[in-house]
């Protein structure tokens, strides 16, 4: 994370995803508002992505409705890291590769997810709180 939060990537933090067990873990669940850089590293054996979505105060992580295609609604997507060895949106992060995205986040709750078909339902989500 860059800005207010410590971690990797020039004073920034990293967000790692591990696809082998179909889980997404983040190294910090609480960060300061402002500029935040997410570094997503795919430690699994299939492609993944990292999408940041706002989370309503009463909403529980992992309970978004899933479409017939096995994905959650990304209409309010704030950004994503899914470009193989590059920044921003793409076709997915290959095993062993990384992607990143830098966003300006306001205080609130966010859900960080992999939204490739079936991955959210399989448990690839995590909560992030911005203070």
Backbone as CSV, one residue per row, in Angstrom:
resi,resn,N_x,N_y,N_z,CA_x,CA_y,CA_z,C_x,C_y,C_z
1,UNK,0.830,-1.152,0.000,0.000,0.000,0.000,0.879,1.220,0.000
2,UNK,0.531,2.146,-0.771,1.281,3.380,-0.787,0.500,4.413,0.004
3,UNK,1.130,5.473,0.372,0.449,6.521,1.103,0.488,6.259,2.594
4,UNK,-0.673,6.124,3.208,-0.791,6.018,4.657,-0.394,4.671,5.231
5,UNK,-0.239,3.646,4.403,-0.102,2.297,4.930,1.258,1.680,4.631
6,UNK,1.824,0.943,5.609,3.109,0.288,5.410,2.969,-1.003,4.617
7,UNK,4.065,-1.547,4.145,4.054,-2.826,3.452,5.077,-2.885,2.338
8,UNK,4.822,-3.692,1.345,5.711,-3.884,0.207,5.465,-2.853,-0.878
9,UNK,6.270,-2.898,-1.924,6.102,-2.103,-3.129,6.292,-0.614,-2.851
10,UNK,7.501,-0.205,-2.590,7.849,1.189,-2.319,7.033,1.790,-1.183
11,UNK,7.033,1.117,-0.058,6.230,1.590,1.058,4.783,1.179,0.915
12,UNK,4.483,0.380,-0.095,3.107,-0.053,-0.335,2.877,-1.435,0.222
13,UNK,1.636,-1.872,0.197,1.280,-3.188,0.730,1.030,-4.161,-0.384
14,UNK,0.967,-5.420,-0.070,0.651,-6.380,-1.112,-0.575,-7.162,-0.743
15,UNK,-1.276,-7.606,-1.729,-2.435,-8.455,-1.599,-2.084,-9.702,-2.393
16,UNK,-2.016,-10.834,-1.730,-1.633,-12.056,-2.425,-2.824,-12.975,-2.550
17,UNK,-2.933,-13.668,-3.689,-3.963,-14.676,-3.808,-3.326,-16.019,-4.081
18,UNK,-3.905,-17.008,-3.472,-3.407,-18.361,-3.573,-4.540,-19.212,-4.112
19,UNK,-4.452,-19.661,-5.351,-5.560,-20.339,-5.996,-5.624,-21.825,-5.762
20,UNK,-4.547,-22.465,-5.324,-4.570,-23.903,-5.151,-5.668,-24.348,-4.212
21,UNK,-5.870,-23.634,-3.126,-6.901,-23.966,-2.149,-8.146,-23.107,-2.385
22,UNK,-8.204,-22.374,-3.464,-9.299,-21.459,-3.793,-9.573,-20.517,-2.626
23,UNK,-8.557,-19.760,-2.278,-8.712,-18.744,-1.248,-7.974,-17.494,-1.683
24,UNK,-8.383,-16.384,-1.150,-7.751,-15.106,-1.406,-7.420,-14.518,-0.044
25,UNK,-6.171,-14.245,0.193,-5.792,-13.659,1.474,-5.111,-12.326,1.237
26,UNK,-5.304,-11.413,2.191,-4.657,-10.109,2.121,-3.747,-9.971,3.330
27,UNK,-2.648,-9.258,3.155,-1.680,-9.156,4.245,-2.065,-8.112,5.287
28,UNK,-2.993,-7.206,4.967,-3.468,-6.218,5.924,-4.971,-6.079,5.740
29,UNK,-5.740,-6.220,6.809,-7.191,-6.096,6.739,-7.652,-4.683,7.079
30,UNK,-6.738,-3.833,7.549,-7.050,-2.474,7.946,-5.962,-1.550,7.403
31,UNK,-6.391,-0.530,6.641,-5.434,0.434,6.074,-5.998,1.841,6.209
32,UNK,-5.138,2.824,6.067,-5.562,4.219,6.106,-6.104,4.668,4.766
33,UNK,-6.995,5.645,4.785,-7.592,6.164,3.554,-6.539,6.818,2.678
34,UNK,-6.884,6.980,1.420,-5.982,7.612,0.472,-5.532,6.637,-0.593
35,UNK,-4.344,6.858,-1.096,-3.814,6.032,-2.178,-3.376,4.678,-1.655
36,UNK,-3.924,3.632,-2.258,-3.617,2.258,-1.859,-3.245,1.477,-3.114
37,UNK,-2.098,0.808,-3.087,-1.670,-0.036,-4.199,-1.819,-1.498,-3.804
38,UNK,-2.480,-2.261,-4.650,-2.670,-3.689,-4.437,-1.742,-4.435,-5.384
39,UNK,-0.931,-5.312,-4.854,-0.095,-6.209,-5.645,-0.675,-7.599,-5.473
40,UNK,-1.181,-8.177,-6.544,-1.795,-9.505,-6.497,-0.839,-10.508,-7.117
41,UNK,-0.430,-11.487,-6.328,0.461,-12.538,-6.807,-0.295,-13.853,-6.778
42,UNK,-0.360,-14.521,-7.911,-1.091,-15.782,-8.031,-0.168,-16.930,-7.655
43,UNK,-0.387,-17.491,-6.475,0.398,-18.620,-6.002,-0.274,-19.949,-6.289
44,UNK,-1.314,-19.928,-7.102,-2.062,-21.150,-7.400,-1.652,-21.789,-8.711
45,UNK,-2.505,-22.694,-9.175,-2.200,-23.449,-10.398,-3.113,-23.094,-11.556
46,UNK,-4.065,-22.147,-11.345,-4.948,-21.680,-12.419,-5.003,-20.157,-12.362
47,UNK,-5.539,-19.521,-13.395,-5.620,-18.060,-13.449,-6.590,-17.510,-12.413
48,UNK,-6.282,-16.285,-11.937,-7.114,-15.582,-10.967,-7.081,-14.090,-11.275
49,UNK,-7.883,-13.328,-10.525,-7.882,-11.873,-10.614,-8.201,-11.305,-9.245
50,UNK,-8.017,-10.002,-9.087,-8.333,-9.319,-7.846,-9.211,-8.126,-8.193
51,UNK,-10.425,-8.080,-7.649,-11.388,-7.008,-7.907,-11.764,-6.389,-6.562
52,UNK,-11.823,-5.046,-6.497,-12.158,-4.355,-5.269,-13.566,-3.784,-5.408
53,UNK,-14.464,-4.188,-4.480,-15.863,-3.767,-4.495,-16.220,-3.134,-3.151
54,UNK,-17.042,-2.059,-3.152,-17.487,-1.500,-1.881,-18.395,-2.497,-1.169
55,UNK,-18.413,-2.429,0.155,-19.201,-3.340,0.976,-20.095,-2.503,1.887
56,UNK,-21.406,-2.695,1.788,-22.346,-1.949,2.624,-22.130,-2.298,4.096
57,UNK,-22.476,-1.358,4.972,-22.270,-1.552,6.414,-22.869,-2.850,6.931
58,UNK,-24.047,-3.201,6.477,-24.727,-4.398,6.980,-24.396,-5.665,6.186
59,UNK,-23.660,-5.529,5.091,-23.370,-6.682,4.234,-22.256,-7.548,4.818
60,UNK,-22.453,-8.848,4.749,-21.477,-9.811,5.232,-20.605,-10.255,4.057
61,UNK,-19.307,-10.313,4.281,-18.363,-10.742,3.249,-18.724,-12.160,2.797
62,UNK,-18.674,-12.390,1.488,-18.933,-13.719,0.939,-20.392,-14.025,0.688
63,UNK,-21.269,-13.016,0.819,-22.700,-13.268,0.644,-23.312,-12.582,-0.574
64,UNK,-22.494,-12.089,-1.483,-23.044,-11.454,-2.685,-23.760,-12.497,-3.531
65,UNK,-24.854,-12.100,-4.199,-25.524,-13.033,-5.109,-24.593,-13.402,-6.265
66,UNK,-24.645,-14.653,-6.667,-23.808,-15.157,-7.758,-24.701,-15.476,-8.955
67,UNK,-24.292,-15.023,-10.134,-25.064,-15.262,-11.358,-24.946,-16.710,-11.819
68,UNK,-25.725,-17.065,-12.822,-25.632,-18.408,-13.419,-24.243,-18.681,-13.979
69,UNK,-23.536,-17.614,-14.347,-22.174,-17.744,-14.876,-21.150,-17.927,-13.760
70,UNK,-21.610,-17.856,-12.501,-20.709,-18.061,-11.363,-19.925,-16.827,-10.970
71,UNK,-20.474,-15.631,-11.274,-19.784,-14.391,-10.948,-20.693,-13.453,-10.174
72,UNK,-20.082,-12.523,-9.415,-20.842,-11.487,-8.713,-20.907,-10.251,-9.597
73,UNK,-21.848,-9.360,-9.311,-22.021,-8.119,-10.059,-20.829,-7.201,-9.805
74,UNK,-20.178,-6.768,-10.864,-19.019,-5.870,-10.761,-19.364,-4.441,-11.131
75,UNK,-20.648,-4.096,-11.187,-21.053,-2.764,-11.617,-20.396,-1.658,-10.798
76,UNK,-20.207,-1.879,-9.504,-19.590,-0.869,-8.634,-18.103,-1.139,-8.397
77,UNK,-17.485,-1.891,-9.282,-16.063,-2.225,-9.230,-15.235,-0.943,-9.139
78,UNK,-14.360,-0.859,-8.147,-13.503,0.312,-7.992,-12.178,0.163,-8.723
79,UNK,-11.835,-1.058,-9.094,-10.590,-1.331,-9.800,-10.268,-2.801,-9.723
80,UNK,-9.377,-3.227,-10.595,-8.975,-4.628,-10.574,-7.551,-4.807,-11.048
81,UNK,-6.964,-5.908,-10.591,-5.643,-6.343,-11.030,-5.866,-7.702,-11.677
82,UNK,-5.798,-7.732,-12.994,-6.014,-8.995,-13.700,-5.221,-9.059,-14.994
83,UNK,-4.248,-8.200,-15.123,-3.396,-8.176,-16.311,-2.134,-8.975,-16.010
84,UNK,-1.919,-10.030,-16.740,-0.775,-10.901,-16.501,0.527,-10.108,-16.596
85,UNK,1.228,-9.964,-15.469,2.506,-9.232,-15.380,2.365,-7.772,-15.793
86,UNK,1.204,-7.168,-15.503,0.977,-5.770,-15.826,-0.035,-5.159,-14.877
87,UNK,-0.272,-3.865,-15.041,-1.206,-3.146,-14.183,-2.621,-3.206,-14.739
88,UNK,-3.608,-3.154,-13.836,-4.997,-2.998,-14.230,-5.678,-4.245,-14.742
89,UNK,-6.738,-4.001,-15.541,-7.603,-5.085,-16.027,-6.991,-5.826,-17.202
90,UNK,-7.263,-7.117,-17.246,-6.794,-7.971,-18.332,-7.582,-9.260,-18.362
91,UNK,-6.965,-10.309,-18.802,-7.624,-11.603,-18.957,-7.386,-12.548,-17.790
92,UNK,-6.688,-12.110,-16.776,-6.415,-12.958,-15.619,-4.927,-13.052,-15.356
93,UNK,-4.601,-13.372,-14.126,-3.207,-13.498,-13.714,-2.829,-14.974,-13.751
94,UNK,-1.848,-15.301,-14.551,-1.403,-16.687,-14.707,-0.702,-17.168,-13.435
95,UNK,-0.678,-18.474,-13.205,0.045,-19.011,-12.050,1.492,-18.501,-12.006
96,UNK,1.905,-18.029,-10.839,3.269,-17.540,-10.669,3.483,-16.099,-11.088
97,UNK,2.478,-15.464,-11.679,2.605,-14.087,-12.151,1.929,-13.126,-11.169
98,UNK,2.127,-11.823,-11.411,1.536,-10.786,-10.569,0.887,-9.715,-11.425
99,UNK,0.013,-8.951,-10.801,-0.617,-7.778,-11.394,-0.824,-6.778,-10.272
100,UNK,-1.141,-5.542,-10.593,-1.317,-4.528,-9.563,-2.296,-3.471,-10.021
101,UNK,-2.828,-2.752,-9.030,-3.723,-1.628,-9.288,-3.551,-0.647,-8.132
102,UNK,-3.599,0.646,-8.431,-3.507,1.689,-7.427,-4.807,2.479,-7.445
103,UNK,-5.407,2.642,-6.261,-6.694,3.314,-6.123,-6.642,4.337,-5.011
104,UNK,-7.546,5.306,-5.056,-7.736,6.226,-3.942,-9.000,5.755,-3.231
105,UNK,-8.855,5.277,-1.989,-9.980,4.715,-1.247,-10.389,5.613,-0.088
106,UNK,-11.692,5.781,0.063,-12.286,6.519,1.167,-12.515,5.565,2.330
107,UNK,-12.701,6.109,3.531,-13.012,5.238,4.666,-14.261,4.399,4.383
108,UNK,-14.221,3.158,4.812,-15.344,2.253,4.615,-14.875,0.818,4.565
109,UNK,-15.812,-0.067,4.226,-15.527,-1.499,4.108,-15.538,-1.883,2.634
110,UNK,-14.632,-2.774,2.277,-14.497,-3.228,0.899,-14.362,-4.744,0.879
111,UNK,-14.804,-5.343,-0.223,-14.615,-6.774,-0.414,-13.665,-6.954,-1.584
112,UNK,-12.590,-7.680,-1.349,-11.584,-7.970,-2.368,-11.878,-9.394,-2.836
113,UNK,-12.138,-9.567,-4.141,-12.603,-10.860,-4.636,-11.867,-11.285,-5.895
114,UNK,-11.905,-12.585,-6.161,-11.585,-13.108,-7.484,-12.932,-13.389,-8.118
115,UNK,-13.201,-12.763,-9.253,-14.522,-12.894,-9.876,-14.499,-13.725,-11.152
116,UNK,-13.510,-14.570,-11.306,-13.560,-15.510,-12.422,-14.656,-16.530,-12.092
117,UNK,-15.315,-17.122,-13.097,-16.453,-18.001,-12.848,-16.186,-19.074,-11.790
118,UNK,-17.041,-19.066,-10.748,-16.973,-20.065,-9.694,-16.006,-19.773,-8.567
119,UNK,-15.117,-18.811,-8.734,-14.077,-18.568,-7.733,-14.612,-17.901,-6.465
120,UNK,-15.540,-16.953,-6.614,-16.127,-16.299,-5.440,-16.876,-17.331,-4.591
121,UNK,-17.693,-18.150,-5.226,-18.451,-19.192,-4.509,-17.530,-20.195,-3.827
122,UNK,-16.328,-20.371,-4.375,-15.365,-21.311,-3.810,-14.587,-20.717,-2.638
123,UNK,-14.843,-19.432,-2.315,-14.215,-18.826,-1.140,-13.151,-17.788,-1.425
124,UNK,-13.034,-17.336,-2.650,-11.984,-16.356,-2.970,-12.482,-14.927,-2.752
125,UNK,-12.525,-14.534,-1.483,-12.911,-13.183,-1.097,-12.310,-12.871,0.267
126,UNK,-12.142,-11.588,0.541,-11.598,-11.148,1.824,-12.099,-9.729,2.081
127,UNK,-12.157,-9.338,3.341,-12.628,-7.994,3.702,-11.461,-7.064,3.964
128,UNK,-11.607,-5.807,3.521,-10.637,-4.760,3.756,-11.381,-3.577,4.374
129,UNK,-10.873,-3.035,5.464,-11.451,-1.846,6.092,-10.488,-0.690,5.916
130,UNK,-11.015,0.431,5.443,-10.214,1.644,5.255,-10.679,2.667,6.294
131,UNK,-9.714,3.200,7.080,-10.046,4.158,8.144,-9.718,5.571,7.729
